[in-house]
Amino acid sequence: MSAALLVRALRNPASVTTLDATGWNGLIAAARAERLIGTLAFRLADVPVPPAVQPILADARTDAAREARQALWEADRAVQALRPLDVRVILLKGTAYAAAGLRAGEGRFIGDLDILVPRDRLAAVEQALIAAGWEWVKEDAYDDAYYRQWMHELPPMIHRTRDRMIDVHHTILPLTARPTPDAAALIADAEPIANGLYMLSAEDRVCHAAAHMLADGDLQGGLRNLWDIYGLIVECDSSLLDQRAAHHGLRPHVRQARRLALALYGEGARLTLRDRLVRARLLARDGWGRETRKLLVFAFFLRSHWLRMPPLMLARHLWTKWRKGHRPT
């Protein structure tokens, strides 16, 4: 399985020296599919690899460095746009890791710019970003209302000239989710980086990554998220992390994420039956990097919706989305 090769290579870079051509094809395909090709390239920087692989990894390192520069520039533009509001711009996820030079940011794929601001400042932040050139991606009235009423962020916005997305969060999980993290505490305990940028505290970074992976999503990109968590947990005191996770209502998710991260990327950990199901989902890729175990993947997709909404609300939401996608022509 190509995903297992990827996990092994990230855990022990020297293991790639035993790969044949088929193994290398599977490893690179999985790394690209999981958006971990840049991370893999950094991990293999000092390992001898076949001549055909060298330019692939070199390109990945170059692309990762370019993405980091673009992400930090976009973060700087957001700071400038929001400076008159005297609002902390708290970076989340990959941009925060890159800005702070964290291990989790090495070679990491960085997509949208994710920031966290107080909920009572959302309207002012929204108007400031629009004035600075960002505009709405979703024009649909239902989607717009759904985001504003139930989600943990504004509808996504994109800059009209730079074509870069920004997601403005006011907490880290949808308002309909069962855990309710303390957004005020996340913001109050954020740490300064530089140039007007902030990031979550070390413990809150782990809580956010675990929540994103296990309390919200369907585990798409789960190996990358788990690699983030593995890099982030070493910066925390385990007892403080457990206390903080409990404060946010995320203790089971953080503990599970820690077990999985250590089992896949570290020295090992004892896994529960539920952990093994998650691991099976994470490793569901064939030698071409394509997803396998379709029933298991679909089950986790359904689980992600179940986690986000109560049953009646979920049924109404899915019915509305189905009708919108199946209108008579």
C-alpha positions in Angstrom: 0.0 0.0 0.0 1.4 3.4 -1.1 0.2 5.2 2.0 2.0 2.8 4.3 5.2 3.5 2.3 4.7 7.2 2.8 4.2 6.8 6.5 7.3 4.7 6.8 9.4 7.1 4.7 8.3 10.1 6.9 9.0 8.1 10.1 12.3 6.7 8.9 13.7 8.4 5.8 16.5 5.9 5.3 13.9 3.2 4.6 13.5 4.5 1.0 16.9 3.1 0.1 15.4 -0.3 -0.2 12.6 0.8 -2.7 12.5 -0.4 -6.3 10.9 1.6 -9.1 7.4 0.3 -8.3 7.9 1.4 -4.7 9.2 4.8 -5.6 6.2 5.3 -7.9 3.8 4.3 -5.2 5.6 6.5 -2.6 5.5 9.6 -4.8 1.9 9.0 -5.9 0.8 8.8 -2.3 2.8 11.8 -1.2 1.2 13.9 -4.0 -2.3 12.6 -3.2 -1.9 13.4 0.5 -0.2 16.8 -0.3 2.8 15.6 1.6 5.3 15.7 -1.3 7.0 18.8 -0.1 7.3 17.4 3.4 8.7 14.1 2.0 11.2 16.1 0.0 12.5 17.8 3.1 12.7 14.6 5.0 14.7 13.0 2.2 17.1 15.9 1.7 20.1 14.0 3.1 19.1 10.6 1.8 20.6 9.2 -1.5 17.7 8.7 -4.0 17.7 7.5 -7.6 18.6 10.1 -10.3 15.0 10.0 -11.7 13.6 11.0 -8.3 16.0 13.8 -7.5 14.3 16.5 -9.7 10.9 15.5 -8.4 12.0 16.2 -4.9 13.9 19.3 -5.8 10.8 20.7 -7.5 8.7 19.9 -4.5 11.1 21.8 -2.2 11.1 24.7 -4.6 7.3 24.7 -4.8 7.0 24.5 -1.0 9.3 27.5 -0.5 7.3 29.5 -3.0 4.0 28.6 -1.4 5.4 29.6 2.0 6.4 33.0 0.6 3.0 33.5 -1.0 1.2 32.5 2.2 3.2 34.9 4.3 2.7 37.7 1.8 -1.1 37.1 1.9 -1.0 37.1 5.7 0.8 40.4 5.6 -1.9 41.8 3.3 -4.5 40.7 5.8 -2.7 42.5 8.6 -2.5 45.7 6.6 -6.2 45.5 5.7 -7.3 44.9 9.3 -4.8 47.2 11.0 -7.3 50.1 11.4 -9.6 47.8 13.4 -7.0 47.0 16.1 -7.9 43.3 15.7 -5.3 40.6 16.3 -4.7 38.6 13.1 -4.3 35.0 14.5 -3.0 32.7 11.9 -4.2 29.1 11.8 -2.8 25.9 10.3 -0.1 25.9 7.7 0.5 29.7 7.4 1.0 29.8 11.2 3.5 27.0 11.1 5.4 28.6 8.3 5.4 32.1 9.9 6.7 30.7 13.2 9.3 28.4 11.6 7.7 25.3 13.2 8.7 21.8 12.3 5.2 21.2 11.1 5.7 23.9 8.4 8.7 22.3 6.7 7.6 21.6 3.1 4.0 21.8 4.1 1.3 22.4 1.4 -0.4 25.7 2.3 -3.8 26.3 0.7 -6.1 29.1 2.0 -5.1 31.7 4.5 -7.0 30.9 7.7 -7.3 33.5 10.4 -9.1 33.7 13.7 -10.8 36.8 14.9 -13.4 37.6 17.7 -17.0 36.8 16.6 -18.2 40.3 17.6 -15.7 41.8 15.2 -16.7 39.7 12.1 -18.8 42.4 10.5 -16.0 45.0 10.7 -13.4 42.4 9.5 -15.7 41.4 6.6 -16.1 45.0 5.4 -12.4 45.8 5.8 -11.4 42.8 3.7 -14.0 43.7 1.0 -12.6 47.2 0.9 -9.1 45.7 0.4 -10.1 43.6 -2.6 -11.5 40.4 -1.3 -14.9 39.2 -2.6 -17.2 36.3 -2.0 -16.7 32.9 -3.6 -20.2 31.6 -2.9 -23.0 33.7 -4.2 -25.7 31.2 -3.3 -28.1 32.7 -0.7 -28.6 29.4 1.1 -24.9 28.7 1.5 -24.3 32.2 2.6 -27.0 32.0 5.3 -25.8 28.5 6.4 -22.2 29.7 6.9 -23.3 32.8 8.9 -25.7 31.0 11.1 -24.1 27.6 11.8 -20.5 27.5 10.7 -17.3 28.5 12.5 -16.2 30.9 9.7 -17.5 33.4 7.2 -18.2 32.2 3.7 -14.9 31.9 1.9 -13.5 34.9 0.1 -11.0 35.3 -2.7 -8.8 38.3 -3.6 -9.9 39.7 -7.0 -6.3 40.3 -8.3 -4.2 37.8 -6.4 -6.6 34.9 -6.6 -5.9 33.8 -3.1 -8.5 32.5 -0.7 -9.1 33.6 2.9 -11.2 31.9 5.5 -12.1 34.1 8.5 -12.9 31.9 11.6 -14.4 33.0 14.8 -13.9 29.6 16.4 -12.4 26.2 15.4 -15.5 24.0 15.0 -19.0 24.5 13.5 -21.5 25.9 16.0 -23.5 22.7 15.4 -20.7 20.4 16.4 -20.9 18.6 19.7 -17.7 19.9 21.2 -17.7 23.7 21.9 -14.2 25.0 22.1 -13.6 28.2 24.1 -13.0 30.7 21.3 -12.4 33.5 23.8 -9.6 31.5 25.4 -8.1 30.6 22.1 -7.9 34.3 21.2 -6.8 35.5 24.6 -3.9 33.1 24.9 -2.6 33.5 21.3 1.1 34.2 21.0 2.8 36.9 18.9 4.9 35.8 15.9 6.1 39.0 14.3 4.8 42.0 12.2 1.4 42.0 13.7 0.8 38.3 13.3 -0.2 35.9 16.1 -0.8 32.1 16.4 -2.5 29.9 18.8 -0.6 28.7 21.9 1.3 25.4 21.6 -1.5 23.5 23.3 -4.2 25.1 21.4 -2.4 24.4 18.1 -2.7 20.7 18.9 -6.3 21.0 20.0 -7.2 22.8 16.7 -5.4 20.2 14.6 -7.0 17.3 16.4 -10.5 19.0 16.2 -10.1 19.6 12.5 -9.1 16.0 11.9 -11.3 14.0 14.2 -14.2 16.2 15.3 -15.1 17.8 12.0 -13.8 16.4 8.7 -14.0 13.1 6.9 -10.2 12.4 7.2 -9.4 13.6 3.7 -5.8 14.7 3.9 -5.6 12.9 7.3 -2.0 11.8 7.0 -0.9 15.4 6.5 -3.0 16.5 9.5 -1.6 13.7 11.6 2.0 14.7 10.6 1.1 18.2 11.7 0.0 16.8 15.0 3.1 14.7 15.4 5.3 17.8 14.9 3.2 19.9 17.2 2.9 17.6 20.2 6.6 17.7 20.9 6.3 21.4 21.6 3.8 20.8 24.4 3.8 19.6 28.0 1.6 16.5 27.9 -0.2 17.3 31.1 -0.9 20.9 30.1 -2.1 19.7 26.7 -4.5 17.3 28.4 -5.8 20.1 30.7 -6.3 22.4 27.7 -8.0 19.7 25.6 -10.4 19.1 28.5 -11.1 22.8 28.8 -12.1 22.9 25.1 -14.2 19.7 25.3 -11.6 18.0 23.0 -9.8 15.6 25.4 -11.0 12.4 23.6 -10.0 13.8 20.2 -6.6 15.0 21.3 -5.8 11.8 23.1 -6.8 9.8 20.0 -4.8 12.0 17.7 -1.8 11.6 19.9 -2.1 7.8 19.9 -2.4 7.8 16.1 0.5 10.2 15.6 2.8 8.1 17.8 1.6 4.9 16.2 2.2 6.0 12.7 5.1 8.4 12.9 6.7 7.9 16.3 7.8 5.1 18.6 4.4 3.4 18.6 1.3 3.5 20.8 -1.4 1.1 21.9 -4.4 1.6 19.6 -8.1 1.0 20.3 -10.5 -0.6 17.8 -11.7 2.9 16.8 -8.1 4.0 16.3 -7.5 1.0 14.0 -10.6 2.0 11.9 -9.2 5.5 11.6 -5.7 4.1 10.7 -7.3 1.9 8.0 -9.1 4.9 6.5 -5.8 6.9 6.5 -3.9 4.2 4.7 -6.6 3.5 2.1 -4.5 4.1 -1.0 -3.3 1.7 -3.7 0.0 1.8 -5.6 -1.1 4.6 -7.8 -2.2 6.8 -4.9 -5.9 6.2 -5.5 -8.3 5.8 -2.6 -9.3 2.2 -1.8 -11.8 0.8 0.7 -14.6 2.9 -0.8 -17.2 1.7 1.8 -14.9 2.8 4.7 -14.2 6.1 3.0 -17.9 6.7 2.5 -18.6 5.8 6.1 -16.2 8.4 7.3 -17.8 10.9 4.9 -21.2 10.2 6.5 -19.6 10.4 10.0 -18.3 13.9 9.2 -21.8 15.2 8.5 -23.2 13.4 11.6 -20.5 15.1 13.8 -21.4 18.5 12.4 -25.2 18.5 12.8 -28.1 17.0 14.8 -30.0 14.4 12.8 -33.0 16.6 11.8 -30.8 19.5 10.8 -28.6 17.2 8.8 -31.6 15.7 7.0 -32.9 19.1 6.1 -29.5 20.3 5.0 -28.9 17.3 2.8 -32.4 17.5 1.3 -31.9 21.2 0.5 -28.5 20.5 -1.1 -29.9 17.6 -3.1 -32.8 19.8 -4.4 -30.4 22.5 -5.4 -28.3 20.0 -7.4 -31.2 18.3 -9.1 -33.4 21.2 -10.3 -35.3 20.4 -13.5 -33.8 22.1 -16.6 
